[in-house]
């Protein structure tokens, strides 16, 4: 499903050339009008827009969240109106096949804000808590900077699955692939780096090997229990005191 009419047309034309079913490509806003509502998938790849507000879909998204809860797409929570990245992630999770039917795997590119924005109890934090408590996160891979045409920010690939192998259950693998880029001969706007086939193979082997590793005393792969990422916000209130140390009520 694609919101941009030019991208939608190009995609449909490409599908026609390849002999694919063009009815699988739909036009419209993914967040406010899910046109693949009853579909489930084995594998999903996504590169949603970074830091883009979801104000145009706010009414429909909030109505779905309130009306359907966890029976809809946005049950775990809603992020700040200024960044809808995690809404796209929840959208993909809603398309996962049940584990009893083979399960699914997702790879989605997100920016740094998806990792830490939102205080405990707020939308972003509740979404991350849902992912961890349901053991959906397999790995998070930090990419080199300057990988995208229109932004130089740090980006990450999140890999999620509801069919984890026994050794991965209850764990999250963190991979630092920020040094695995190679410079382009000619910059494409802000895109100055790429990951060549050799380094793609290295990253794939690190992910598949599922063992902690490092290079030159710098960790490349670390593995943590899901509980490691849980936290609470504790507010410590200290009363004002006068010069004698007596609390001022």
N, C-alpha and C positions, 0 to 999 in steps of 0.2 A: 504494500500500500504506500502511495507516494503523494505528498501534498503539492510539490512543485510541478506545474503542468508540463514544463519542458522536460524535466527528468522522467516524468511519467510517460511521455510520448516516446522518448529515446529508449526507455526500458522496454516498452511494448513492441517497438520496431525491432529491437534486438531479439526479443523472444520470437517474433515472427520469422526472422532470418534463421534462427536455430531450430525452428519447427516445434517450439514449445506452445503450451496452451496459454494464450494471451488473457483468458478469463481469470487466470490466477493473479493478474496484476490489476489492482484496484486504485481508483483515484479518490483522494479525500484525506481528512485529518485522522490519523491513527488513534489519537487519544480521545477524540470526541465522537467518532463514528467508526467503530471497529467493524470492518467489512469481511473479516475472517473469524467471526465470532465463534463458530463451532469447530474450527480446525485445530488439530493437534499435529505436532511435528517432531521428527527424530532429532534434527539438528537445526540450530538457528544462529545466524550471524547478523550482527547489527552494529552500525556506526551512527548512533543518533546525534543530533546537533548538540554541541557543548554550550552550557550556560544560556540556553534560550528559554525565555519565559513561556509559560503555558496559559497565559491570560485568555487567549481566544477560545481555549477549550475548558476554561475554569468551571463554567456552569455545568456542563455535561459530566466532567470528571467528578466534581463534588457530589452531584446527584447520584452517580453510579456508586461512589464510595459510601454514601449514606444509605442508599436503598438496598444495595446488594452485599455490602461488607465483603467478607472473605469468599462469598459466592461469586463476586465479580472480580475485576482485575486489580482493584486498588485497596483491598482490605487492610493490608498492613499499615497503611498511612499515606499521607500526601506530603511531598516536599514543598519547600518554599516556592512561591509563585514565580520567582526569578530564574529557576532552573528545573526543567522537566526531565532531565536525564534519567532519574530513577523511576519515573513513570513509564518510560519506554522499557526499562528493565522488568518492571512488574507486568507489563503487557506481554513480554516474551515468556515470563514464568507461567502466565495463564495458559500458554499454548503448549506446555510440556505434557507429553504423554505420561500417564500414571506409571510408576515403577513396575507395577504388575503387568503392564503391556509393553515393557521394554525400556521405558524411561526416555529421557531426552538429555541433550547437552547443548549449552548456550555459550557463545563467545561474543562479548559486547565490549566496545571501546568506550571508556568513560574518562572524564578528566579528574583532576585531583579532588575537587570539591565533593564528589560522591563518596569519598573515603571518610570525610571528617565533619562536614557541615551538619548543623542541627544539634541542639543540646539534648541530653538524655530526656526521653519522653516526647520529643518533637518528631515530626514526620520522617525526616531522613534517618534519624537514629532508630526509630521504630522499624523502618524498612530493613536496615542492616541487621537489627536484632532478629527479625523474622527470618532472614536468610541464614543467619548463624544457628538459630534454634532449630530450624528445619534442615540443617546440614546440607545446604545447597551449594555453598561456595567451595569449589575445588582448588582454584588458584587465582592469584592476582599477579600480573606480569607488568612491571614498569618498562615502558618503551623509551627509546632515545628521544630527546627533544627535537623539534623542527621536523617532525614526520608528516605534517599535514599542510596542505596548500595555503590555508587561510589563518593558521595560528601556530605559534611556536611553543605553546604551553606543554607541560608534562602530561602524558596520557598513559592509560593503563588498559590492558586487556583483562577483563574478568571472565573466568571460565566457571560455569555453574553446571551442576548435574544432579539429578535425582536418582542416579543409578551408580553411585560411587562404589569402587572396589573396596573390599574389606580393609585394606591397609590405609585407605584414604578416609574412611568413615570417622567423623568427629574431628577432622583436621583441615587446616587451610595451608596451602603451599604458597609462599611468597618468592617471586623470582625477580631479581634485579637485572634486566636486560638493557639498562640504559647505556651501556658501553658497547652494545652489539650493533651499532649503526655504522654506516659507511657514507662518506660525503658524496653528494651528487656532483657530477662534472659541471652541471649548470643548474643553478637554483631555479625552482618553480615557485615564484612568489616567496612565501615563508617556508616552503618545503625545501630543506637543505640536506636532509639525510634519508636513507632508505635502509632496509634490512635485506641484505643479499641472501641467496639461497644457502650459502655455507652457514651463516649465522642463524637463519631460520631453522636449519637442521640442528644446530647446537641448542637452541632454545627448546626445540621439540624434545631432544634427548634429555635435557635437564628436567623438563616437565614429566616425561615418561619414566625417568629413573627414580623420581620421588625420594631423593636423598639430599641431605644438607651438604652444601659445597661452597667453596670460596676460591678466590684468586688474589695473591699478594695481600693476604690478611683482610681482604674485603669480602664479606659474605655475598654470594650470588643467589643461593637458594636456602631459605629457612622454612621450617615446618612448625606450626603451632597448633595446639588444641583449640577448638572453637571457643572455649571458655576464656582463653587469653584475651580476647577482644571485648569481653563484657566489662562494663563499668557503670558506676552510678555517680551522679552529681550530688555532692554534699555541701550545703550552704552553712557556713559557720558564721553566726551573727555575734558580734562582740559589742556590748553596750558602750556608749560614751562615758568617760569617767572624769571627775574633776581632779584638781591638782593633788588632792589627798588620796586619790585612788578609789573614791566612792562612786558607784554607778549612778549616772544621771538618768532618772526615769522620765 
